[in-house]
Amino acid sequence: MVSNTFRFNRVKAIETIIYLAHRVSESDIYGICKLLYLVDKTSLEKYGRFVFGESYYAMVEGATPSNAYDLLKGAAEGGVAGLKVEGNRVVAVRDCNLDYLSASDVECLDQIISLYGAAPNWRRREEAHDEAWREIWAERGDRRSVQMPVETIARLLADSDDLVDYLANRDTT
């Protein structure tokens, strides 16, 4: 079984959210969370990792990035430098510091922005209610949220057997 999470990098998460908030329409909390999932699926498929080590949970509104969602709630309370939330809209108050994002991170971000950046939230919602979410959601019982194992997400992607093997055997030290 694959480890459920990568190591979360808070600074990189903030820079990723700022990058998205500057470049997408409907940059509200919901839309940003759905884009993060799509970016991470792309990064997982191409590079075997999530951009900033997120943990995803199946919730009623789809796959939800747990740590990023908490960051955005903190920004709504004024507690995250570089971000603020006005109503539900995510506002970057400075430019993204690209020193924290790799070329592959930016590639995945730009790919998803080109596909979904101008899309309405309902389209992003459709994409976040994928087979991995449906599988976990169907087994949740009475819980309002349940963690989505990386392996479940990886099984949706190209060369999934090789990817799952890589994830199970990677060095996490």
N, C-alpha and C positions, 0 to 999 in steps of 0.2 A: 504494500500500500504506500502511496506517495504521501509525503508530509503535506498537511493541509495548507501551510502558509510559507511564504518567503519572509525574509526579514524586512519589516516595514521601515522605510526611510521618510521621516516626517518632512524634512527640508525638501527633498525631491518631490514629495507629494504636493507641497505648496507650490513649487515652481511649475509642476505639471498642470495644476488647476489654473494658475495664472496664465500659462500658455494657452489653455483652452478658452478661458474667459475673454481673452483679447481677440479671439479668432472665430468664435461661433455665435450664430444667432440663437436666441432662446437659451442664454447662458444662466439659466436658473439652477437651483440646487438639483432638481430632478434631472434636467437635461445633462448637466455636467457629470452626474453619477453614472448615467447610462453611457455616455461617451467614454468615461474611464474604463468601464467594463469592456467596451468594444476595442479600445486601445490595448488593453491588457491581453485580450484574446489574440489580437494581431501580433503583439510582442511575444506571447507564449508560442504561437505557431512558428514565427520566424526565428526567434532567438532563445526559446526555452525558458523564458522568465517573464515576470510582470515588471512593469516600468519602475515602480517604487515599492514593490513587496507587499501589495495589498492582500487582504483577506475578504472574500466575497460571501455574502449571505443571500439566500433565497428569501425574499420578502414578497408581500402581495404585489408590489409594483415592479417586480423583476429582480435580477441580480443587482445587489447593492454593495458598493465598496464600504466596508465597515469603518475603517480609519479615516478615509476621506470624508465620509458622511459626518463623522464626529468633528473633523476639522472645519467643515462648512457650518455646522451648528455653532462651533466656537467663533467663527468669523461673524456670524449673526449677532453674537454677544460682544463683538469688538476685541476678541482675544487672539486673532491671528494676523501677524504683521504681513502686509502686502495684499491682503484680501479683506473685503467687507461684503456683507450681504444686506441688500436693501430690499425689504419685503422678502421675496424669494429669489431675487436676481443676484447672481454672483458678479461682483465687480472687482477687477484687479486694479489696485491703486498704484501699481508700479509695473514696469516691464519685467518679464521673466528673466531670471538670471540663467542663461544658457550654459554656464559653467557646470551646472548640476545635472544637465541632461546630455546623454550621449547622442551621437549621430543616429544610432539605431532607435533611440527613444523618439527623437524628432521625426524620423522617418515614419514611425508607427502613428504618432500624433497627427502628422500631416496627411497620412493616408486616410485616417478616420475622419478628419476634418473635411477632406475633399468629398468623402462619401456621405457624411451625416451632419456636417457642420451647419448647413443651411436647412436641414430637414426639420420638420416639426417634431415636437416631443413624442407624438403618437408613433412616429416611425422609429424613433430610438427605443421606445417602449417595446415595440414588436421585436426588435433585435435582442433586447435584454431578457425577453421571455423565450429563450432558446430551449433546446432539448435538455441541456444540463440543468437549467432552472426548473423545467417541468418535472424532471426525474426527482430532484431533491424536494421540490414543493409537494409532490404527490406523497412523499414518505414522511412529511413533517409531523403528522398527527395533530395535536392541539397547539403546537408551537407557532408563534407569529413570525419567527425567523429561524433558519437553520443554516449552518455553515456549508458552503459548497466546496467540496474537496477539489483541489487543483486537478486531480486525475479525472474527475467528472467533466470538467471544462476541456481538458486536453483531449479527451476521447471524441470530441466534436471536430477536431482539427485534422488537417492533412497529416499523413504519416503518424497517426495517433499512437500506434504501438511503439514505434521508435521514440516518440516524445515521452510517453509514459515511462518507458524503460530509462530514458535519460534522467527524467525527474526523480525516479526511484533511486538512481545510482549516483546522483550528482554529489559533489563535495559541498557540504553546507557550512564548513568551518570558516 
